[in-house]
């Protein structure tokens, strides 16, 4: 029996049935865990930080589209183009 590094829930894993690099899911917190070592089994949390950042950017873009304002970066680009003309 091993514990989830995220929530400490017990995870029933048989050392003889897992392979290094295998991805498991915690039944409690649903974190994705990678088997980084066998005999004894050691799990690492797979980071979702990159995915979260992408989601935040998408949410930001949706907010801008809903209120009709242009993103600041585009306004700056437009200002630069006007200066060049």
Secondary structure, DSSP 8 states (H G I E B T S, - for coil): -EE-TTT--EE---GGG--TT-EEE-TTT--EEEEEETTTTEEEE---HHHHHHHHHHHHHHHHHHHT---HHHHHHHHHHHHH-
